[in-house]
């Protein structure tokens, strides 16, 4: 047995794929099960489908309960579903948790559930040893009509790839909140405050993005890029569909604040945790109308590339023809936190 310790962050996709390949799902109601690049499971229930997803919050400390609800709601939204029920597991560090912390997280969860239209229906709270910061693991369940499900493996060669908002929204907010002193020393207090507000403006939720895009029609697949950034999200979306992706690197939208934060910490925004952006594989004949619908709703949208042949490669291509690989072994923020710099 290989005794080498695994790195912090998501499992290597090859290892994850190997483990998941051993599963055997016999229930015919399971339309979409676990796989690399899949945001949620989809279970048939008559004329409707239930969509289920689980995700922990391990980086953020401020508003962690609010984060947990929205990140899980995002995964449900990628199938075209409406978030409906939420369960939360709160693990709090021994010796560092008090009543104010527990109540604050609970109130954040309730507030976020109201925002996404879901109900808190269960979970578990426990004080545990061996952790240094609170961890919230959430499970969101949503509903969608069976004939309106958007599958994660639906991208087709020729589809346009649309990106809502810009890269690394969540990473920008986390660094401004958790490493404020260092960032303030290199910029200004006003700059740090502005970046910290990224969690709500432009915001880490893509629920509205997904609903607007689906109403416009022509959406073949959607994916919520999170840990590992936009680059990893693109790779996961490609893997789910078995296609390649050709991404115009010079068209990739990045907020000036994000670029400056990444400059200060020596990070690549393409590999920085990216909740808040939605990747959409769109029918090439409907891509422009989807983008127009999003923009009409006040949601920035950029055409960043195209889906290529099945089994194709994923590449960033610059205007001068230069090609770049863009696989990140782990999220840039993980590398920063581990270094302690």
C-alpha positions, 0 to 999 in steps of 0.5 A: 500500500502507498503510504505517501501522505496526500496533499491538502485540497481536492483528491487527485482526479485520477485517484477519485475516478479510480475509486468511483469506478468501483461503485455499482448503482443498481437503483434505476432512479439514480439518473446521475451519480458520483463522478469527477466534474459532477456537482450533484446527484440527480434522483428521479421522483416521478415527473420531478427530480431531486438534486442532492449535493454535499460540500464543506467550507474549510477555508473561510472563517468569517460568515462560514454558515452563510458560505456553506448554504450558498456554495451548496445551493450553487451546486444544485443550481447547475442542474437547473434546480431550485434549492429546497432543503438544507442540512448542516454539520458544524464541527467546532474546535475544542477550547475555541468555541463559545455560545456566541460562535455557535449562535452566529453560525446558526443565524448565518445559515438561517439568513442564507437559507432565506436568500436561496429559498431553502429550509434548514431541516436538520444536521449535527453540531459538535465540539471536536479536538484536532481542528483549528478552525470551524468547519461546516459541511452542508447538504442541499437538496433541490427540485426540478421538473424532469424535463428541465434537468441540465446534466453535467455531461451535456456539453457537446463539440461546438458549444460555446463556453460562457463564464458569468462574472469573473475569475476567483471571486471567492478567493479574493474575498477569503484572502481579504478577510483571513489575511487582511493585515498583510494585504492592507500593508501592501495596499490600503484599508479601503482596498481590503474592505472592498475585496472583503465585500466580494463575497456579496458583491459581485457575490459567490452565489450563482443561483440567479445566474443559472436560473436566468441562463436556463430560462433563455434556453440552449444550455447544455451543461453548467458547472460551478468552479470552486476549489482549484479555480476556473482552470480546474472547473474547466477541466472538470466540465470537460472530463464530465462530457468527455470533450476538450476545451479551447479557452481564449486566455486573453478573454478571461475576465479578472477584476482589477482587485483580484489581479492585485490580490494575486500579485501581493500573494504571488498567486495565479487567479486561474487556480484560485478558489472561484465560487461566484462564477458559472461555466455554461456550455451553450448551444452555439446558436443560442449562446449570444441570447443566453449572454444577452439574457444574463447581461439584461439581468445585470449579470456579467457574461463573457464568451471564453471559448469552445468545446472541442472534439470528444477526447480532446485536450484542454488548452489556454490559447493566447491571441499570438497562438501561444498555448498554455497548460492550466492544470493546478494540482491543488488550489492556490489558496491551499498552497498559500495557507500551507506555506504560512507566508 
